[in-house]
């Protein structure tokens, strides 16, 4: 039962994050500007690095993105569960 609830919760969080990205973040001018700036800076740095360091930078960026996604999921789940606990306390 607990395992099934965790799987359902994970699926809910993933679907909700996708929905938020598609409806909010993807259309945010602030996000687009930051993403474009980051992409341009990344490309500029890659142009100046030798191949072996380009590969290291790619691995670093992959690890950083994985950390960010992981922490965002933890924060979202925590916020969601705090909301559920608050509603239970109010209604209980």
MDTraj code that builds the backbone (N, CA, C; nanometers):
import mdtraj as md
import numpy as np

residues = "UNK UNK UNK UNK UNK UNK UNK UNK UNK UNK UNK UNK UNK UNK UNK UNK UNK UNK UNK UNK UNK UNK UNK UNK UNK UNK UNK UNK UNK UNK UNK UNK UNK UNK UNK UNK UNK UNK UNK UNK UNK UNK UNK UNK UNK UNK UNK UNK UNK UNK UNK UNK UNK UNK UNK UNK UNK UNK UNK UNK UNK UNK UNK UNK UNK UNK UNK UNK UNK UNK UNK UNK UNK UNK UNK UNK UNK UNK UNK UNK UNK UNK UNK UNK UNK UNK UNK UNK UNK UNK UNK UNK".split()
xyz = np.array([
    [0.0824, -0.1194, 0.0000],
    [0.0000, 0.0000, 0.0000],
    [0.0872, 0.1263, 0.0000],
    [0.1865, 0.1296, 0.0895],
    [0.2735, 0.2464, 0.0978],
    [0.3535, 0.2642, -0.0305],
    [0.3996, 0.1530, -0.0896],
    [0.4752, 0.1574, -0.2134],
    [0.3886, 0.2109, -0.3273],
    [0.2639, 0.1678, -0.3316],
    [0.1710, 0.2137, -0.4343],
    [0.1432, 0.3633, -0.4193],
    [0.1278, 0.4098, -0.2966],
    [0.1054, 0.5511, -0.2710],
    [0.2255, 0.6333, -0.3163],
    [0.3459, 0.5826, -0.2899],
    [0.4671, 0.6520, -0.3336],
    [0.4727, 0.6594, -0.4854],
    [0.4397, 0.5494, -0.5518],
    [0.4401, 0.5489, -0.6984],
    [0.3365, 0.6470, -0.7530],
    [0.2187, 0.6473, -0.6922],
    [0.1138, 0.7409, -0.7353],
    [0.1576, 0.8849, -0.7128],
    [0.2210, 0.9095, -0.6003],
    [0.2683, 1.0437, -0.5684],
    [0.3768, 1.0869, -0.6662],
    [0.4702, 0.9975, -0.6967],
    [0.5756, 1.0284, -0.7937],
    [0.5166, 1.0606, -0.9303],
    [0.4187, 0.9815, -0.9728],
    [0.3541, 1.0057, -1.1026],
    [0.2815, 1.1399, -1.1011],
    [0.2125, 1.1701, -0.9911],
    [0.1427, 1.2979, -0.9796],
    [0.2405, 1.4151, -0.9888],
    [0.3507, 1.4063, -0.9141],
    [0.4502, 1.5138, -0.9141],
    [0.5095, 1.5319, -1.0532],
    [0.5446, 1.4220, -1.1191],
    [0.6012, 1.4319, -1.2536],
    [0.5027, 1.4962, -1.3513],
    [0.3772, 1.4529, -1.3463],
    [0.2760, 1.5098, -1.4351],
    [0.2521, 1.6573, -1.4047],
    [0.2489, 1.6916, -1.2774],
    [0.2253, 1.8311, -1.2384],
    [0.3417, 1.9202, -1.2810],
    [0.4643, 1.8719, -1.2630],
    [0.5804, 1.9505, -1.3047],
    [0.5800, 1.9714, -1.4557],
    [0.5449, 1.8673, -1.5315],
    [0.5360, 1.8816, -1.6765],
    [0.4304, 1.9852, -1.7137],
    [0.3176, 1.9792, -1.6446],
    [0.2084, 2.0729, -1.6709],
    [0.2499, 2.2165, -1.6396],
    [0.3178, 2.2353, -1.5277],
    [0.3644, 2.3688, -1.4893],
    [0.4640, 2.4204, -1.5925],
    [0.5539, 2.3350, -1.6357],
    [0.6526, 2.3764, -1.7351],
    [0.5826, 2.4200, -1.8633],
    [0.4900, 2.3368, -1.9107],
    [0.4228, 2.3659, -2.0377],
    [0.3371, 2.4922, -2.0297],
    [0.2725, 2.5154, -1.9166],
    [0.1774, 2.6266, -1.9067],
    [0.2382, 2.7548, -1.8518],
    [0.3405, 2.7450, -1.7706],
    [0.3916, 2.8633, -1.7017],
    [0.5355, 2.8965, -1.7401],
    [0.6258, 2.8066, -1.7101],
    [0.7684, 2.8357, -1.7260],
    [0.8045, 2.8551, -1.8730],
    [0.7543, 2.7685, -1.9584],
    [0.7880, 2.7739, -2.1001],
    [0.7490, 2.9076, -2.1633],
    [0.6473, 2.9738, -2.1079],
    [0.5985, 3.0987, -2.1650],
    [0.6418, 3.2212, -2.0851],
    [0.7229, 3.2021, -1.9841],
    [0.7718, 3.3122, -1.9018],
    [0.8848, 3.3851, -1.9742],
    [0.8680, 3.5143, -1.9944],
    [0.9733, 3.5900, -2.0630],
    [1.1008, 3.5931, -1.9783],
    [1.0873, 3.5992, -1.8476],
    [1.2047, 3.5996, -1.7603],
    [1.2815, 3.4677, -1.7742],
    [1.2084, 3.3568, -1.7773],
    [1.2722, 3.2262, -1.7938],
    [1.3404, 3.2165, -1.9302],
    [1.2700, 3.2574, -2.0354],
    [1.3268, 3.2504, -2.1709],
    [1.4539, 3.3329, -2.1826],
    [1.4531, 3.4531, -2.1246],
    [1.5722, 3.5381, -2.1288],
    [1.6894, 3.4718, -2.0570],
    [1.6623, 3.4166, -1.9396],
    [1.7682, 3.3497, -1.8632],
    [1.8183, 3.2257, -1.9375],
    [1.7262, 3.1494, -1.9962],
    [1.7647, 3.0289, -2.0701],
    [1.8495, 3.0655, -2.1917],
    [1.8105, 3.1683, -2.2634],
    [1.8878, 3.2120, -2.3803],
    [2.0260, 3.2598, -2.3397],
    [2.0330, 3.3365, -2.2320],
    [2.1612, 3.3862, -2.1834],
    [2.2522, 3.2702, -2.1424],
    [2.1957, 3.1744, -2.0713],
    [2.2736, 3.0575, -2.0284],
    [2.3219, 2.9777, -2.1487],
    [2.2345, 2.9579, -2.2448],
    [2.2710, 2.8813, -2.3640],
    [2.3816, 2.9526, -2.4423],
    [2.3710, 3.0833, -2.4570],
    [2.4742, 3.1594, -2.5285],
    [2.6079, 3.1554, -2.4550],
    [2.6037, 3.1705, -2.3237],
    [2.7267, 3.1649, -2.2442],
    [2.7909, 3.0275, -2.2526],
    [2.7091, 2.9243, -2.2450],
    [2.7579, 2.7865, -2.2535],
    [2.8267, 2.7632, -2.3879],
    [2.7618, 2.8063, -2.4956],
    [2.8186, 2.7885, -2.6298],
    [2.9500, 2.8655, -2.6444],
    [2.9538, 2.9850, -2.5883],
    [3.0757, 3.0664, -2.5959],
    [3.1914, 2.9994, -2.5214],
    [3.1630, 2.9474, -2.4039],
    [3.2658, 2.8782, -2.3255],
    [3.3129, 2.7533, -2.4001],
    [3.2185, 2.6783, -2.4569],
    [3.2548, 2.5559, -2.5296],
    [3.3472, 2.5871, -2.6477],
    [3.3258, 2.6993, -2.7125],
    [3.4094, 2.7372, -2.8271],
    [3.5555, 2.7562, -2.7882],
    [3.5795, 2.7976, -2.6657],
    [3.7162, 2.8275, -2.6217],
    [3.7861, 2.7103, -2.5541],
    [3.7109, 2.6060, -2.5221],
    [3.7697, 2.4927, -2.4496],
    [3.8198, 2.3838, -2.5439],
    [3.9305, 2.3192, -2.5061],
    [3.9736, 2.2020, -2.5813],
    [3.8729, 2.0874, -2.5591],
    [3.8746, 1.9908, -2.6467],
    [3.7762, 1.8820, -2.6460],
    [3.7655, 1.8112, -2.5111],
    [3.8816, 1.7813, -2.4481],
    [3.8762, 1.7085, -2.3211],
    [3.8037, 1.7900, -2.2125],
    [3.8213, 1.9218, -2.2143],
    [3.7524, 2.0048, -2.1155],
    [3.6060, 2.0274, -2.1538],
    [3.5749, 2.0231, -2.2812],
    [3.4351, 2.0322, -2.3229],
    [3.3559, 1.9147, -2.2659],
    [3.4167, 1.7964, -2.2720],
    [3.3502, 1.6768, -2.2187],
    [3.3288, 1.6890, -2.0680],
    [3.4275, 1.7438, -1.9984],
    [3.4130, 1.7639, -1.8535],
    [3.3025, 1.8645, -1.8235],
    [3.2960, 1.9714, -1.9027],
    [3.1920, 2.0718, -1.8827],
    [3.0537, 2.0121, -1.9069],
    [3.0420, 1.9266, -2.0070],
    [2.9146, 1.8597, -2.0345],
    [2.8747, 1.7712, -1.9162],
    [2.9698, 1.6949, -1.8628],
    [2.9406, 1.6096, -1.7461],
    [2.9009, 1.6942, -1.6256],
    [2.9701, 1.8052, -1.6072],
    [2.9366, 1.8957, -1.4967],
    [2.7956, 1.9511, -1.5123],
    [2.7622, 1.9952, -1.6317],
    [2.6289, 2.0499, -1.6578],
    [2.5213, 1.9429, -1.6404],
    [2.5470, 1.8217, -1.6865],
    [2.4518, 1.7117, -1.6681],
    [2.4277, 1.6853, -1.5195],
    [2.5353, 1.6834, -1.4413],
    [2.5223, 1.6595, -1.2962],
    [2.4472, 1.7735, -1.2296],
    [2.4763, 1.8968, -1.2693],
    [2.4086, 2.0121, -1.2109],
    [2.2583, 2.0100, -1.2410],
    [2.2246, 1.9758, -1.3642],
    [2.0834, 1.9690, -1.4026],
    [2.0122, 1.8579, -1.3252],
    [2.0773, 1.7436, -1.3110],
    [2.0192, 1.6328, -1.2353],
    [1.9951, 1.6730, -1.0901],
    [2.0909, 1.7437, -1.0302],
    [2.0743, 1.7915, -0.8924],
    [1.9562, 1.8878, -0.8825],
    [1.9447, 1.9773, -0.9779],
    [1.8370, 2.0763, -0.9754],
    [1.7004, 2.0089, -0.9889],
    [1.6889, 1.9157, -1.0814],
    [1.5626, 1.8444, -1.0998],
    [1.5267, 1.7665, -0.9738],
    [1.6252, 1.6986, -0.9174],
    [1.6023, 1.6191, -0.7963],
    [1.5570, 1.7065, -0.6798],
    [1.6243, 1.8181, -0.6587],
    [1.5862, 1.9052, -0.5468],
    [1.4501, 1.9697, -0.5718],
    [1.4184, 2.0036, -0.6971],
    [1.2867, 2.0604, -0.7265],
    [1.1758, 1.9619, -0.6933],
    [1.1984, 1.8334, -0.7239],
    [1.0973, 1.7324, -0.6918],
    [1.0793, 1.7195, -0.5411],
    [1.1895, 1.7241, -0.4663],
    [1.1807, 1.7151, -0.3199],
    [1.1025, 1.8346, -0.2653],
    [1.1338, 1.9551, -0.3139],
    [1.0634, 2.0740, -0.2669],
    [0.9148, 2.0691, -0.3029],
    [0.8838, 2.0250, -0.4238],
    [0.7438, 2.0177, -0.4648],
    [0.6680, 1.9174, -0.3784],
    [0.7259, 1.7976, -0.3604],
    [0.6604, 1.6963, -0.2775],
    [0.6419, 1.7455, -0.1349],
    [0.7435, 1.8110, -0.0811],
    [0.7347, 1.8617, 0.0564],
    [0.6235, 1.9647, 0.0686],
    [0.6169, 2.0562, -0.0269],
    [0.5123, 2.1581, -0.0252],
    [0.3744, 2.0968, -0.0394],
    [0.3628, 1.9989, -0.1266],
    [0.2349, 1.9315, -0.1455],
    [0.1923, 1.8604, -0.0173],
    [0.2853, 1.7875, 0.0425],
    [0.2529, 1.7151, 0.1660],
    [0.2215, 1.8105, 0.2808],
    [0.2915, 1.9226, 0.2877],
    [0.2583, 2.0234, 0.3893],
    [0.1159, 2.0730, 0.3701],
    [0.0766, 2.0935, 0.2447],
    [-0.0604, 2.1360, 0.2161],
    [-0.1623, 2.0314, 0.2564],
    [-0.1327, 1.9040, 0.2288],
    [-0.2237, 1.7948, 0.2669],
    [-0.2346, 1.7875, 0.4191],
    [-0.1218, 1.7966, 0.4891],
    [-0.1235, 1.7902, 0.6352],
    [-0.2018, 1.9078, 0.6939],
    [-0.1869, 2.0237, 0.6353],
    [-0.2612, 2.1416, 0.6826],
    [-0.4106, 2.1208, 0.6641],
    [-0.4514, 2.0690, 0.5480],
    [-0.5932, 2.0442, 0.5232],
    [-0.6489, 1.9387, 0.6186],
    [-0.5712, 1.8347, 0.6455],
    [-0.6151, 1.7313, 0.7388],
    [-0.6315, 1.7909, 0.8781],
    [-0.5362, 1.8759, 0.9198],
    [-0.5444, 1.9391, 1.0516],
    [-0.6656, 2.0310, 1.0620],
    [-0.6949, 2.1033, 0.9551],
    [-0.8100, 2.1944, 0.9560],
    [-0.9406, 2.1173, 0.9580],
    [-0.9473, 2.0128, 0.8784],
    [-1.0718, 1.9349, 0.8685],
    [-1.0869, 1.8311, 0.9780],
    [-0.9751, 1.7945, 1.0411],
    [-0.9773, 1.6866, 1.1399],
    [-1.0112, 1.7357, 1.2725],
])
top = md.Topology()
chain = top.add_chain()
for i, resn in enumerate(residues, 1):
    res = top.add_residue(resn, chain, resSeq=i)
    for name in ("N", "CA", "C"):
        top.add_atom(name, md.element.get_by_symbol(name[0]), res)
traj = md.Trajectory(xyz[None], top)
